[in-house]
Structure formats: structure tokens, C-alpha cells
């Protein structure tokens, strides 16, 4: 089930080198994306590489492909493997064969990229990323959306049935904390590096030159709090309300601790605000809006003044928080979607940290 948010022929040559590049002095060399050590069947790698390059315009309508013998020799493959790949490509309408001449690309000029966007969940913030991503892509791509719900098993199922069908796989790699990390990392490693895009969270264990637009959760929260050290000077104690059942990155807690230790603040981390007894000299950092509502209500009932006696900082901007004058720390969700799409279209495989900042208001 797919989940959605509402709403001119080139001159050809028959010359090849031994790295699998077929040479043509008039165009950029074409190289098959092939890894003998990959677990993906070899014929599928050939199919996937050629379809991807057709969609990207690397291979155009009428371009001649290497012969079965040439691919077999250049990549140390059995002829049956190459024949199987070419047969599938022909059956799917991507190539055609001319007896006695060889195999040729059969593609529509200007075909769109096919992108699979895999989110961890649906939310108002994910919606901002989604529409920003679509807007930046314009008419250059079609995008399917699926949700893994923090489950590595569900993510594996999505990739198993989708691999080889898309040009890019844009993944939010947030998974339940108690799962074996090797599971989802091994699934990510199945996706060709030039097709994988990480969104919102980086995976340092993937030591590959891939595209990533991410938050640095520990450094982001610590850095944002440091920008407001003047406002936080009047508070001797800080409390982070971080539910353990919300699948939030544990790095948020580490960044919070780092700030408190560096600035000599007493601190604690709590599951929720239900049993919290507010007292002056305390500043709260809250993740969920239910805890924000609970704290605002308790401050009002206590007679203390918000922003003077008790401080509150909330994660992620909303119109309601703006109306209530609540100080917010947030990443730029719109920039995240736009940056990922722009770098993808430019075929740039770099890691980029998304902007994160504080919006100062009267609650601090």
C-alpha cells in the first residue's frame, strides 16, 4: 500500500575498455553500475543500471549497448546472465534488438525520474518536507511515498519489493531504539550508493559518498541553547521532557546534558510533565505538545510568570506556539526538502547539515 499526503541521436562507437566503459569520442563515456560483491543478482544489477541511466538521460533513444559477448568479457559474467538481463529489458520495453546489429536503447526523451520517498511517520512537519521536496523537483520526477513506522522489518519489505524500480530512494532512517542497528544498515547497504539519499538523520556507519541532508541532534540542541545563554542565565535548573516511547533520537538528551554541564546548570530528564511540580528558577525544554500544554497550565495555576520565573522552550514551530509566544527550537523543514531535491537533481553526493535555530519569544 502506497501512502500519500492529501491532496538528437548521438554518434555511437563499438569500442570498449576493460572497465566496462564503452567509448565514444563525441560523448561522455558510459559505465555500467555493477558490483560483483553485491548481494543483488548480477542480471538485476545490469537491468537496474541501464534503466536508471535511461531515465537520467545518460543513455538516450537509439544508443547502442554493449553486445552480450562484450559485457560478458568486461565484467567476467556468464553469457546467460547478460542474456537474461537484456531479455528482461526488452520485455519491459527499455531496449530493442536488431538481428545482426545488436541492442539499442528504446526510450522516451525527457522521461521523468522515479523516486521512492520513505518516511518514518506522517506528521505536519513531514508534510512540509514532502511538499517542499515536490516543489523543488517540479516536473522532473514522479514521487511515491511509503511509511516504515520506525520498523526495520517493514523497511526491509519496502526495499525488497522496490529495489531496481526507482532512480532514487530517499530514506528517513529513524528506527525503534531497541532494534538491532545492523538490520537496517544492511538494508541500506543494498541500495546502490548513487541512488540512496538520507533525510533528517545521517548514518555515520555508512562510510560511503552518499547524499544526506540531516540534523545533528546533539550538536543542534546544544548550539541552539548556547545562542540563548543570556536568557537562560536567570535559570539555575533545567528539565528536558523527553518521552522514551516517542522514538525520539537519544542524541537530543546528550546535547541537552552537554549544555547544562558546560554552563553549570542543575538538570534532569523526565518522561512527561504530568507529575512535574513547577518551581521558580527552572527552564523546561519540551518535545511533545501535550507536555507543553501541561506545563503552560501549571505555570498559570502557580502564579509564577512565564519567561521570568519559569522558562519554556518547545521543539518545532507551529502557528499556535507563535500565538502563545512560546520560544521554539526547530530545524528548517522546508529547507530540508528543497536542499535534498536540488542536490539530487544536480547528482551531488555530499552530506549536508540542515539549518537549526532558536526563535526567541516571551516564554524564555
SEZA-927407 format. One line per field, with one value per residue: residue number from 1; residue in one letter; chain; x, y, z of N, C-alpha, C in turn. Coordinates in steps of 0.05 Angstrom, whole numbers, plus 5000, padded with zeros to 4 digits. Atoms other than C-alpha are relative to their C-alpha. Layout:
<atoms>
nr	c(NUM ...)
rest	c(a ...)
kette	c(A ...)
n.c1	c(X ...)
n.c2	c(Y ...)
n.c3	c(Z ...)
ca.c1	c(X ...)
ca.c2	c(Y ...)
ca.c3	c(Z ...)
c.c1	c(X ...)
c.c2	c(Y ...)
c.c3	c(Z ...)
</atoms>
This chain:
<atoms>
nr	c(1 2 3 4 5 6 7 8 9 10 11 12 13 14 15 16 17 18 19 20 21 22 23 24 25 26 27 28 29 30 31 32 33 34 35 36 37 38 39 40 41 42 43 44 45 46 47 48 49 50 51 52 53 54 55 56 57 58 59 60 61 62 63 64 65 66 67 68 69 70 71 72 73 74 75 76 77 78 79 80 81 82 83 84 85 86 87 88 89 90 91 92 93 94 95 96 97 98 99 100 101 102 103 104 105 106 107 108 109 110 111 112 113 114 115 116 117 118 119 120 121 122 123 124 125 126 127 128 129 130 131 132 133 134 135 136 137 138 139 140 141 142 143 144 145 146 147 148 149 150 151 152 153 154 155 156 157 158 159 160 161 162 163 164 165 166 167 168 169 170 171 172 173 174 175 176 177 178 179 180 181 182 183 184 185 186 187 188 189 190 191 192 193 194 195 196 197 198 199 200 201 202 203 204 205 206 207 208 209 210 211 212 213 214 215 216 217 218 219 220 221 222 223 224 225 226 227 228 229 230 231 232 233 234 235 236 237 238 239 240 241 242 243 244 245 246 247 248 249 250 251 252 253 254 255 256 257 258 259 260 261 262 263 264 265 266 267 268 269 270 271 272 273 274 275 276 277 278 279 280 281 282 283 284 285 286 287 288 289 290 291 292 293 294 295 296 297 298 299 300 301 302 303 304 305 306 307 308 309 310 311 312 313 314 315 316 317 318 319 320 321 322 323 324 325 326 327 328 329 330 331 332 333 334 335 336 337 338 339 340 341 342 343 344 345 346 347 348 349 350 351 352 353 354 355 356 357 358 359 360 361 362 363 364)
rest	c(x x x x x x x x x x x x x x x x x x x x x x x x x x x x x x x x x x x x x x x x x x x x x x x x x x x x x x x x x x x x x x x x x x x x x x x x x x x x x x x x x x x x x x x x x x x x x x x x x x x x x x x x x x x x x x x x x x x x x x x x x x x x x x x x x x x x x x x x x x x x x x x x x x x x x x x x x x x x x x x x x x x x x x x x x x x x x x x x x x x x x x x x x x x x x x x x x x x x x x x x x x x x x x x x x x x x x x x x x x x x x x x x x x x x x x x x x x x x x x x x x x x x x x x x x x x x x x x x x x x x x x x x x x x x x x x x x x x x x x x x x x x x x x x x x x x x x x x x x x x x x x x x x x x x x x x x x x x x x x x x x x x x x x x x x x x x x x x x x x x x x x x x x x x x x x x x x x x x x x x x x x x x)
kette	c(A A A A A A A A A A A A A A A A A A A A A A A A A A A A A A A A A A A A A A A A A A A A A A A A A A A A A A A A A A A A A A A A A A A A A A A A A A A A A A A A A A A A A A A A A A A A A A A A A A A A A A A A A A A A A A A A A A A A A A A A A A A A A A A A A A A A A A A A A A A A A A A A A A A A A A A A A A A A A A A A A A A A A A A A A A A A A A A A A A A A A A A A A A A A A A A A A A A A A A A A A A A A A A A A A A A A A A A A A A A A A A A A A A A A A A A A A A A A A A A A A A A A A A A A A A A A A A A A A A A A A A A A A A A A A A A A A A A A A A A A A A A A A A A A A A A A A A A A A A A A A A A A A A A A A A A A A A A A A A A A A A A A A A A A A A A A A A A A A A A A A A A A A A A A A A A A A A A A A A A A A A A A)
n.c1	c(5017 4984 5012 4996 5012 5022 4997 4986 4986 4972 4983 4993 4976 5000 4974 5004 4976 5005 5014 5028 5008 4999 4987 5010 4986 5018 5016 4988 5001 5021 4990 5021 4998 5000 4983 5000 5003 5027 5019 5021 4993 4985 5016 5016 4983 4998 5026 5003 4981 5008 5025 4993 4986 5020 5017 4984 4991 4973 5005 5023 5013 4983 4972 4994 4989 4979 5011 5000 4972 4983 5006 4990 4971 4992 5008 4996 5027 5010 5016 5028 5007 5005 5023 5023 5004 5009 5028 5018 5001 5016 5028 5011 5001 4979 4980 5009 4978 5000 4985 4975 4988 4997 5021 5002 5018 5026 5010 5012 4983 5011 5015 4996 4987 5018 4989 5015 4995 5008 5000 5004 5027 5013 5005 5002 4973 4993 5015 4985 4977 5010 5008 4977 4985 5015 4998 4972 4997 5016 5010 4977 5001 5024 4992 5017 4994 5006 4994 4990 5009 4977 4995 4980 5011 5017 4981 4988 5021 5004 4977 4999 5019 4997 4973 4998 5023 4998 4974 4990 5015 4995 5008 4996 4991 5007 5012 5004 4974 4991 4994 4972 4994 4989 5022 5007 4975 4995 5020 4991 4977 5010 5006 4976 4993 5007 5029 5009 5001 5009 5014 5005 4981 4977 4992 4971 4990 4998 4976 5001 5005 5029 5014 5015 5008 5007 4995 4981 5018 4986 4987 5020 5014 4980 4994 5023 5001 4978 5007 5018 4989 5007 5027 5000 4983 5017 5010 4979 5007 5013 5013 5007 5022 4994 5013 4984 5017 5006 4980 4983 4971 4988 4980 5011 4993 4971 4995 5011 4982 4975 5004 5004 4974 4982 5010 5004 5028 5011 5018 5011 5015 5024 5017 5022 5003 5025 4995 4980 5008 4983 4990 4985 4972 4998 5006 5008 4998 5020 5001 5027 5019 5016 4984 4999 5026 5001 4983 5012 5022 4990 4988 5022 5013 4981 4997 4974 5002 4986 4980 4986 4996 4998 4996 5008 4990 5013 4989 5014 5018 5028 5014 5010 4978 4996 5021 4996 4974 4983 4973 4999 4976 5010 4986 5015 5011 5002 4973 4992 5011 4989 4971 4998 5008 4981 4975 5006 5001 4972 4984 4979 5000 4986 5015 5007 5015 5022 5000 5015 4998 5020 5017 5004 5026 5003 5000 4973)
n.c2	c(4976 4975 4979 4974 4977 4990 4984 5004 5025 4996 5019 5023 5014 5028 5004 5002 5006 5023 4993 5001 4974 5001 4975 4984 4974 4976 4997 5009 5030 5012 5022 5016 5000 5029 5008 5029 5009 4993 5023 4998 5017 4985 4991 4978 4976 4991 4988 4976 4980 4990 4984 4975 4982 4991 4980 4976 4988 5008 5016 4988 5016 5006 5006 5029 5012 5021 5026 5020 5010 4979 4998 5025 4998 4977 5002 5028 5011 5021 4989 5004 4978 4976 5006 4997 4971 4987 5010 4986 4972 4999 5006 4977 4978 4980 5004 5016 5014 5001 5024 4996 4973 4998 4990 4971 4988 4992 4984 4974 4977 4984 5016 4990 5017 5013 4997 5012 4985 5018 4985 5015 4996 4977 4978 4974 4992 5016 4989 4977 5012 5013 4980 4985 5019 5001 4974 4997 5019 4991 5022 5017 5026 5010 5008 5017 4998 5023 4996 5025 5000 5006 5029 5009 5022 4988 4987 5021 5009 4978 5000 5026 5000 4976 4997 5002 4988 4971 4988 4991 5008 4979 5014 4990 5024 5000 5026 5004 5001 5026 5019 5004 4980 5013 5008 4979 4991 5020 4994 4976 5007 5013 4979 4988 4975 4977 4998 4997 4973 5001 4975 4994 5012 5012 5026 4999 5027 5003 4985 4998 4973 4999 4975 4999 4974 5010 4986 5011 4995 4992 4974 4981 4990 4986 4975 4982 4990 4981 4974 4987 5002 4975 5003 5022 4994 4997 5026 5017 5028 5006 5026 5009 5020 5016 5026 5022 5016 4984 5005 4976 5006 4997 4979 4975 5000 4995 4972 4986 5004 4985 4972 4996 5004 4978 4975 5003 5002 5025 5009 5026 5008 5013 5012 4983 4978 5004 4998 4979 4978 4977 4982 4978 5005 5024 4998 5025 5005 5021 5011 5004 4979 5006 4991 4971 4991 5006 4981 4973 5000 5001 4974 4981 5006 4995 4971 4991 4988 5014 4984 4986 5020 5026 4998 5023 5002 5022 5009 4998 4978 5002 4975 4997 4991 4972 4984 5001 4988 5021 5002 5025 5009 5016 5001 4988 5022 4993 5001 5028 5011 4986 5007 5028 5002 4985 5015 5024 4993 4993 5024 4995 5019 4987 4998 4972 4996 4982 4978 5004 4974 4993 4976 4989 4987 4992 5022 5004)
n.c3	c(5000 5002 4984 5012 4988 5016 5024 5026 4997 4998 5015 4982 5006 4991 4986 4971 4985 4983 4975 5006 5012 5029 5006 5021 4998 5002 4976 4975 4999 4984 4984 4987 4971 4994 4977 4998 4973 4990 4997 5021 5023 5020 5023 4990 5000 5028 5006 4983 5010 5026 4997 4986 5018 5020 4987 4994 5024 5007 5024 5014 5021 5023 4993 5001 4975 5004 5007 4979 4997 4988 4971 4987 4997 4984 4972 4991 4996 5018 5021 4992 4982 5016 5016 4982 4995 5024 5006 4982 5010 5025 4993 4986 5019 4997 5021 5023 5013 5030 5006 5014 4993 4971 4982 5000 4980 5010 4977 5005 4992 4978 4980 4973 4979 4982 4973 4977 4976 4978 4975 4976 4992 5011 4981 5013 5008 5023 5022 5009 5015 5024 5020 5008 5017 5026 5013 5011 5022 5022 5018 5007 4986 4986 4973 4984 4971 4983 4971 4987 4973 4982 5001 5019 5015 5021 5019 5017 5019 5020 5018 5015 5023 5016 5010 5028 5014 4997 5004 4974 4976 4980 4975 4973 4985 4972 4993 4971 4987 4990 5022 5007 5021 5023 5018 5020 5014 5021 5021 5013 5016 5025 5019 5012 4987 5016 5000 4973 4988 4972 4993 4972 4982 5014 4990 5003 5005 5029 5008 5029 5010 5006 4995 4974 4989 4973 4975 4981 4977 4975 5004 5006 4976 4984 5013 4998 4972 4996 5011 4981 4973 4986 4989 4981 4976 4976 4991 4989 5004 5026 5002 5027 4999 5023 4998 5010 5018 5024 5020 5005 4998 4973 5002 4989 4972 4997 5005 4977 4978 5005 4994 4971 4987 5008 4989 4971 4993 4990 5021 4999 5024 4991 5020 5006 4981 4984 4971 4995 4983 5009 4980 5013 5006 5017 5029 5012 5029 5004 5027 5008 4995 4976 4978 5001 4989 4971 4986 5001 4981 4973 4994 4995 4975 4978 4995 5010 5027 5021 5012 4979 4978 5012 5029 5016 5028 5013 5026 5025 5002 5009 4998 4973 4983 5006 4988 4971 4993 4989 5012 5014 5015 5022 5025 5022 5014 5028 5011 5002 5025 5024 5003 5009 5028 5016 5001 5015 5028 5008 4998 4981 4978 4977 4975 4993 4975 5004 4980 4975 4986 4979 5003 4973 4994 4972 4980 4989)
ca.c1	c(5000 5029 5017 5008 4997 4929 4919 5380 5413 5487 5544 5558 5620 5632 5697 5702 5756 5765 5729 5663 5663 5641 5680 5655 5697 5635 5601 5617 5637 5582 5599 5554 5539 5560 5588 5607 5606 5535 5481 5434 5433 5480 5428 5385 5444 5451 5376 5376 5438 5412 5341 5370 5415 5359 5316 5373 5388 5457 5431 5385 5338 5377 5442 5475 5490 5550 5539 5526 5597 5628 5591 5608 5682 5687 5651 5670 5597 5564 5531 5465 5467 5473 5422 5373 5383 5375 5313 5281 5299 5269 5206 5197 5205 5270 5313 5303 5345 5363 5385 5458 5469 5457 5417 5392 5360 5286 5266 5223 5263 5253 5227 5219 5260 5225 5235 5213 5207 5206 5186 5186 5117 5066 5062 5052 5128 5137 5083 5125 5186 5144 5114 5179 5213 5159 5162 5238 5233 5180 5161 5228 5205 5148 5149 5118 5112 5115 5119 5162 5134 5202 5204 5267 5228 5176 5233 5265 5199 5192 5263 5258 5197 5221 5295 5311 5245 5267 5323 5329 5309 5302 5300 5288 5329 5293 5281 5259 5317 5317 5324 5390 5421 5456 5389 5371 5443 5449 5384 5411 5475 5433 5415 5467 5505 5489 5414 5410 5390 5386 5338 5332 5382 5452 5480 5556 5564 5552 5622 5603 5600 5524 5475 5449 5411 5405 5401 5456 5411 5461 5500 5437 5402 5467 5483 5413 5413 5481 5453 5404 5452 5436 5362 5378 5424 5366 5350 5393 5357 5335 5289 5284 5217 5235 5186 5223 5164 5164 5222 5260 5335 5373 5424 5376 5388 5464 5463 5419 5466 5527 5498 5477 5545 5583 5540 5535 5461 5428 5388 5343 5308 5236 5186 5129 5104 5043 5075 5121 5116 5139 5183 5218 5287 5271 5272 5237 5254 5194 5186 5112 5054 5016 5073 5077 5002 5010 5068 5035 4973 5014 5053 4989 4959 5022 5020 5091 5105 5125 5190 5211 5203 5195 5220 5194 5227 5188 5211 5186 5147 5071 5022 4994 5063 5072 5006 5023 5092 5128 5203 5219 5279 5270 5302 5283 5237 5224 5299 5309 5262 5287 5361 5352 5315 5363 5425 5392 5377 5449 5473 5515 5534 5551 5530 5495 5474 5406 5397 5373 5358 5320 5261 5262 5196 5168 5166 5241)
ca.c2	c(5000 5068 5124 5194 5262 5293 5326 5287 5219 5216 5184 5114 5073 4998 5007 4987 4987 4934 4971 4964 5034 5036 5091 5147 5208 5252 5238 5224 5150 5106 5059 5003 5009 4939 4909 4835 4832 4859 4811 4836 4784 4804 4806 4852 4899 4903 4917 4968 5005 5011 5033 5084 5113 5115 5154 5201 5215 5183 5133 5161 5133 5097 5090 5022 4979 4933 4865 4804 4779 4847 4852 4780 4792 4861 4841 4766 4745 4684 4697 4670 4726 4781 4748 4745 4819 4840 4796 4829 4899 4882 4852 4915 4959 4993 4964 4934 4885 4887 4820 4821 4891 4888 4920 4992 5037 5048 5106 5167 5231 5272 5215 5232 5207 5157 5170 5129 5172 5130 5168 5142 5171 5222 5289 5362 5372 5314 5346 5409 5368 5329 5389 5427 5366 5361 5435 5434 5373 5406 5364 5328 5269 5227 5211 5153 5156 5098 5095 5046 5066 5060 4986 4958 4897 4939 4980 4916 4893 4961 4957 4883 4896 4964 4955 4966 5001 5072 5120 5145 5120 5178 5149 5176 5125 5132 5064 5039 5044 4972 4942 4913 4970 4921 4901 4968 4986 4921 4940 5010 4978 4940 5006 5030 5088 5134 5121 5129 5195 5201 5253 5283 5235 5215 5144 5152 5076 5082 5102 5118 5181 5188 5246 5264 5325 5316 5343 5334 5326 5331 5390 5424 5428 5446 5500 5529 5533 5567 5622 5637 5632 5705 5689 5624 5658 5671 5597 5552 5488 5457 5400 5362 5327 5271 5212 5146 5116 5170 5143 5208 5208 5197 5248 5303 5283 5283 5352 5377 5347 5378 5448 5441 5415 5468 5524 5497 5482 5430 5386 5326 5288 5266 5223 5272 5334 5303 5298 5358 5409 5475 5520 5586 5585 5527 5525 5469 5440 5400 5356 5339 5388 5351 5365 5437 5446 5414 5459 5523 5505 5490 5555 5595 5559 5570 5646 5647 5689 5652 5679 5709 5656 5595 5586 5541 5521 5478 5436 5454 5515 5518 5575 5562 5569 5634 5660 5637 5670 5604 5602 5549 5509 5479 5454 5485 5432 5469 5477 5403 5382 5435 5420 5345 5353 5405 5364 5301 5336 5361 5290 5313 5260 5301 5305 5370 5392 5424 5492 5490 5552 5584 5632 5676 5694 5714 5644 5648)
ca.c3	c(5000 4979 5029 5004 5033 5012 4966 4371 4364 4383 4344 4371 4374 4384 4423 4497 4550 4603 4659 4624 4593 4521 4488 4444 4428 4419 4486 4559 4569 4596 4653 4678 4752 4773 4837 4835 4911 4917 4941 4886 4829 4774 4719 4763 4771 4695 4688 4744 4717 4646 4667 4715 4661 4611 4660 4676 4603 4605 4554 4501 4449 4395 4433 4421 4482 4491 4460 4503 4490 4507 4574 4590 4578 4610 4674 4678 4671 4642 4576 4605 4658 4606 4561 4619 4634 4562 4554 4615 4589 4521 4552 4594 4532 4551 4495 4426 4386 4312 4285 4263 4292 4367 4423 4424 4476 4465 4510 4511 4510 4573 4616 4689 4748 4792 4866 4927 4989 5053 5117 5188 5201 5177 5213 5199 5196 5148 5105 5100 5077 5028 4992 4992 4961 4907 4892 4882 4836 4793 4732 4731 4774 4800 4874 4912 4988 5036 5113 5153 5221 5255 5237 5205 5184 5147 5116 5091 5059 5024 4996 4976 4932 4906 4892 4819 4804 4823 4806 4878 4947 4996 5067 5137 5177 5243 5274 5343 5391 5415 5345 5322 5282 5236 5207 5176 5159 5119 5082 5068 5041 4989 4957 4906 4936 4878 4888 4964 4997 5073 5100 5170 5202 5179 5188 5201 5197 5122 5103 5031 4989 4992 4993 5062 5087 5162 5231 5282 5342 5399 5369 5345 5413 5449 5399 5400 5476 5474 5430 5486 5545 5562 5571 5607 5657 5705 5710 5754 5737 5670 5655 5588 5579 5531 5525 5517 5478 5424 5383 5391 5380 5445 5418 5440 5512 5502 5473 5530 5582 5548 5551 5624 5645 5606 5636 5707 5707 5751 5704 5697 5641 5651 5614 5617 5653 5688 5757 5750 5805 5774 5814 5800 5770 5724 5648 5611 5542 5516 5455 5453 5451 5506 5554 5531 5546 5614 5634 5610 5651 5713 5708 5703 5762 5804 5799 5771 5709 5646 5619 5685 5740 5696 5624 5569 5503 5455 5395 5326 5304 5298 5290 5359 5391 5355 5381 5452 5449 5462 5449 5398 5373 5305 5242 5176 5148 5083 5071 5083 5027 4979 4991 4983 4917 4890 4906 4878 4812 4809 4822 4882 4933 4995 5067 5087 5156 5155 5190 5263 5304 5361 5355 5417 5448 5516 5547 5560)
c.c1	c(5018 4985 5006 4988 4977 5010 5013 5019 5030 5016 5008 5026 4998 5025 4996 5028 4994 4989 4970 4990 5000 5006 4987 5012 4982 4984 5015 4999 4978 5012 4977 5005 4998 5020 4998 4995 4972 4983 4978 5009 5012 4983 4982 5016 5003 4974 4997 5018 4991 4974 5006 5013 4983 4983 5015 5009 5029 4999 4975 4989 5018 5029 5004 5013 5022 4986 5001 5029 5018 4995 5010 5029 5008 4994 5002 4973 4995 4982 4970 4991 4994 4976 4974 4993 4989 4972 4980 4997 4983 4971 4986 5000 5022 5021 4986 5024 4996 5018 5025 5013 5004 4976 5001 4980 4974 4987 4987 5018 4986 4984 5007 5015 4978 5013 4982 5008 4989 5003 4997 4971 4988 4995 4999 5028 5009 4986 5015 5024 4991 4993 5023 5017 4987 5003 5027 5004 4985 4989 5021 4998 4972 5009 4978 5008 4991 5010 5010 4992 5021 5008 5020 4990 4982 5017 5012 4980 4997 5023 5001 4981 5004 5027 5001 4978 5001 5028 5013 4982 5007 4988 5004 5007 4996 4987 4999 5027 5010 5005 5030 5006 5011 4979 4994 5024 5005 4980 5009 5024 4992 4994 5025 5006 4991 4969 4989 5002 4990 4988 4995 5021 5022 5006 5031 5012 5002 5023 5002 4994 4971 4989 4984 4995 4987 5003 5022 4989 5014 5013 4979 4987 5020 5006 4978 4997 5022 4994 4982 5010 4994 4972 4999 5016 4984 4989 5023 4996 4986 4990 4993 4977 5001 4988 5017 4984 4993 5019 5017 5029 5011 5021 4990 5007 5030 5007 4990 5019 5026 4997 4998 5026 5019 4992 4992 4971 4994 4980 4989 4985 4976 4983 4977 4997 4976 5005 5020 4988 5018 5009 5017 5029 5004 4992 4995 5005 4981 4999 4971 4981 4983 5015 5002 4974 4999 5017 4989 4977 5010 5013 4979 4986 5018 5002 5027 4997 5018 5020 5016 5008 5005 5003 4991 5011 4987 5014 4980 4978 4972 4987 4990 5023 5007 4980 5003 5027 5019 5027 5003 5028 4991 5020 4984 4990 4997 5027 5009 4990 5011 5029 5003 4993 5020 5026 4996 4999 5027 5019 5025 4997 5016 4982 4997 4985 4978 5000 4982 5004 4979 4984 4994 4973 4998 5000 5027 5011)
c.c2	c(5025 5021 5027 5022 5009 5019 4990 4976 5006 4979 4978 4987 4972 4993 5001 4996 4978 5006 5001 5026 4996 5028 5013 5027 5024 5003 4990 4969 4990 4976 4986 5001 4971 4994 4970 4990 5006 4975 5000 4982 5017 5010 5023 5026 5012 5015 5027 5023 5012 5016 5026 5020 5009 5023 5026 5014 4993 4983 5012 4982 4996 4994 4969 4991 4981 4974 4981 4990 5021 5003 4976 5001 5022 4996 4971 4987 4977 5012 4998 5023 5025 4996 5004 5029 5014 4991 5015 5029 5002 4995 5024 5025 5021 4998 4984 4987 5000 4977 5006 5026 5003 5011 5031 5009 5009 5015 5025 5022 5016 4985 5009 4980 4987 4999 4987 5015 4983 5015 4980 5002 5024 5020 5026 5009 4984 5010 5024 4991 4989 5020 5017 4984 4999 5026 5004 4982 5010 4977 4981 4972 4993 4988 4982 5002 4975 5006 4974 4999 4991 4971 4993 4977 5010 5014 4980 4990 5021 4999 4974 5001 5025 5003 4995 5013 5031 5010 5008 4989 5020 4990 5017 4976 5001 4973 4996 4993 4972 4980 4998 5018 4987 4993 5022 5010 4981 5005 5025 4994 4985 5021 5012 5028 5025 5004 5006 5029 4997 5028 5001 4989 4987 4973 4999 4973 4994 5017 5001 5029 5002 5028 4998 5029 4994 5020 4987 5005 5009 5028 5022 5012 5015 5027 5020 5011 5020 5027 5016 4999 5025 4998 4978 5005 5002 4974 4982 4971 4997 4972 4994 4979 4985 4972 4978 4983 5015 4997 5024 4993 5005 5022 5026 5002 5006 5029 5018 4999 5017 5030 5005 4998 5023 5027 4998 4999 4973 4991 4972 4995 4983 4990 5018 5022 4997 5004 5022 5022 5024 5017 5020 4992 4976 5006 4973 4999 4977 4992 4999 5022 4995 5009 5030 5011 4996 5020 5028 5003 5001 5027 5021 4995 5006 5029 5010 5012 4985 5019 5016 4980 4972 5004 4975 5003 4976 4993 5005 5022 4993 5028 5005 5009 5029 5018 5000 5011 4979 4999 4972 4994 4982 4998 5013 4978 5006 4999 4972 4987 5012 4993 4972 4997 5014 4985 4974 5006 5007 4977 5004 4981 5011 5000 5029 5001 5021 5022 4994 5026 5003 5024 5010 5013 5003 4978 4994 5027)
c.c3	c(5000 5016 4988 5018 4982 4978 4974 5000 5001 4984 5019 4991 5011 5016 5030 5013 5020 5027 4995 4988 4970 4990 4976 5002 5001 5025 5024 5000 5018 5015 5014 5030 5009 5022 5004 5028 5011 5001 4979 4977 4978 4977 5008 5001 4972 4993 5014 4990 4974 5002 5013 4981 4977 5011 5005 4974 4993 4975 4987 4978 4976 5006 4999 5026 4993 4992 5024 5005 5013 5030 5015 5005 5020 5030 5011 5006 4981 4979 5007 5018 4984 4982 5016 5005 4976 4992 5017 4991 4975 5006 5013 4982 5002 4978 4977 4987 4970 4992 4983 5007 5030 5014 5002 5021 4986 5023 4990 5009 5022 5020 5028 5018 5016 5028 5021 5025 5024 5027 5024 5010 4985 5022 4985 4990 4976 4975 4987 4983 4974 4978 4991 4981 4972 4984 4987 4976 4975 4984 4992 5012 5008 5026 5012 5029 5014 5029 5012 5030 5020 5001 4979 4983 4977 4979 4981 4979 4978 4980 4983 4976 4982 4987 4970 4984 5001 4994 5027 5022 5022 5027 5025 5018 5030 5006 5030 5013 5007 4977 4995 4976 4975 4979 4979 4985 4977 4977 4985 4981 4974 4979 4988 5011 4985 4998 5028 5009 5028 5007 5030 5019 4983 5013 4996 4993 4970 4990 4969 4992 4991 5005 5026 5008 5027 5022 5016 5028 5025 4997 4995 5026 5018 4989 5002 5028 5006 4989 5018 5029 5016 5012 5020 5025 5025 5010 5009 4995 4973 5000 4970 5003 4973 5003 4988 4979 4974 4977 4993 5003 5028 4999 5011 5029 5005 4996 5023 5024 4996 5006 5030 5015 4994 5013 5029 5009 5012 4979 5006 4974 5009 4977 4991 5021 5019 5029 5007 5017 4993 5023 4987 4997 4982 4971 4989 4970 4995 4971 4990 5009 5025 5025 5001 5012 5030 5016 5000 5020 5028 5008 5006 5026 5024 5008 4991 4972 4981 4987 5020 5022 4988 4969 4986 4972 4988 4973 4978 5000 4991 5003 5028 5019 4995 5014 5031 5009 5012 4984 4987 4989 4978 4977 4978 4982 4970 4986 4996 4974 4975 4995 4990 4970 4981 4996 4983 4970 4988 5002 5018 5024 5023 5024 5009 5026 4996 5022 5024 5016 5021 4992 5028 5003 5031 5020 5011 5010)
</atoms>
